[in-house]
Amino acid sequence: MSTAHPPASAADSSLVSTGPLLQVSDLAKHFPITRGIVLARTVGAVKAVDGVSFEVHRGETLGIVGETGSGKSTTARLVMRLLDATSGQVRFEGRNITRLRGAPLKAVRREMQMIFQDPYSSLNPRKTVGSIVAEPFVIHGLERDRAQRRRRVQGLLETVGMSPEHYNRYPHEFSGGQRQRIGVARALALEPKLLVADEPVSALDVSIQAQVLNLLRDLQRRLGLTLLFISHDLSVVRYMCDRIAVMLEGKIVELGPVEQIFSAPTHPYTRELLASVPGVRADRRTIHG
Amino acid sequence: MSAAAEPLLRVEDLRVQFPTEDGVVHAVDGVSYQLAAGATLGIVGESGSGKSVASLTTIGLTRTQGARISGRILLQGQDLLALSERRLRQVRGNEVAMIFQDPLSSLHPFFKVGAQIAEAIRAHRDCSRAQARRRAVELLELVGIPEAQRRAGAYPHEFSGGMRQRAMIAMALANEPKLLIADEPTTALDVTVQAQILALLRRLQGELGMAIVIITHDLGVVAEMAQEIAVMYAGRIVEMAPAEAIFARPEHPYTWGLLRSIPTLQAPREQALVPIGGTPPSLISPPSGCHFHPRCAYAQPDHARIDPGLEPVAGERGHTVACLLSGEERRRIWSQLRGAQGESSA
């Protein structure tokens, strides 16, 4: 097995199914609001995600954009099965995974991996880079041969533009951008079909942000990855995505190809978002003249 | 500049160093600028560029941290660095006020918002509690908080992020400062709320005639707010110019790097971002010569030796740059970089 994604896996999946990789239908997550400490009773619910439907096709990048509390991160966590849905369905390769538990869930989790926002808290400071990236192999009982595992991890580090010599170093020795690369290497370890990135660059400085965005864009094209990309930043989403879903108060208010969303938005909220981006208003000067 | 046109704020060769166990951190390394009354200066830089330390020092907030500070910070001719702590307290919150990135940690959680604003007023004015309280409600109205009378009696946690930032601005404006320092005032906010806060700052500046120093990593924000922009790198200003010139005719390779590495809503989607290579410099042992040379694609061998100062750009008013490349070379490189962008957008 090569370190990069073998073309074989793409061929396999096309044999299995040609439908969308991910189908989300009428998905909802309500968090109960309780009163009383001893005898807690439910007095209402926060509808964090409230009837969301979308599809992600193989090899495409779907962006979910929204502001704080719009439900975009909850949606990502529902898709990843890190949260249990209140109602609705998540189908992965045509299979309903909404209520999977135990071994079948673990098997599905190999196919979808997540990149988190904060590269400082998402890497264990007491583990070496090598053992962080190798962790998915350990969890899933793969690559048991030590030398082989080490070669795989070093290959992954190279894939994300880091030196294989970084294997024995610790996360604190790296800058934010490099840490995010380590997180990407870990996410790629199991050659997932779906990568879910939740605000992967919002904790990074601007000059570093471009490195990580280019890495993800490049990997997506080179490895044929399917990407669900969550961000509050419209310019970043525009750069990264093929299609965009705009979320507001737990619902998708607009979904379409990126050109359409940015040149002919139909929902008033999308228009408001676009008008709010600093430096681009027609009546003021703009970046890049 | 003649004495008659003495600017509101004049910072001269400001240096701030922090001794640490690992060595001396040169957080601010010779920064000079001036600001006219009512004008807006944007200071742009990444983490560790010294942009926040320079501004905190202006209002004396680095004094207690064992910092070694030199240079002069002249506010209407008065050197703030030479003031006693007691005298500085009279200036701070009165002639100069500051707003911070995180309004929740800048407001006291136990006290009502109105009472906190009233306290800021009574710290500098001789007035009754009732008068201060009425003024606090007026200020909350001024910054666009609906039902100000009722909201003055609420606690900070009852406010949304945008409302808290409005309350912070109200507190900063309590004594009608001549200078407002805004350190990443909208970074923690959603984009629609950010647009409201920036519009609010612009409106208040027009109404009250105060000068603003806005510190941010976001070029879009300074494009909206500032007439003049200073770009900081490794504790120094590397380029300073009228805002329009920074975007249209940037001179410093680091400024080029910033402009080419951020995604915008206008650039063609297929045009790849160009990241700045390398990593941010250590402020304990900054690179020799031009501090940017290890990350600069155009560095010559002697740039590791010679330390450039800010020099005026030929033919441009108020545009200075600290770069060892000749003006001719810089113009040639930027027109190439820009041409590459122009072609793909055409």
Interface residues (C-beta under 8 A of the other chain):
Chain A: E67 T68 S175 G177 Q178 D205 V206 S207 I208 Q209 A210 Q211 L213 N214 R217 H232 D233 L234 S235 V236 R238 Y239 V258 F262 E272 L273 L274 A275 S276 V277 P278 G279 V280 R281 R284 R285 T286 I287 H288 G289
Chain B: E46 S47 G161 D190 V191 T192 V193 Q194 A195 L198 H217 D218 L219 G220 V221 A223 E224 A243 E244 F247 A248 G257 L258 L259 S261 I262 P263 T264 L265 Q266 A267 R269 A272 L273 V274 P275 I276 T279 P280 Q341
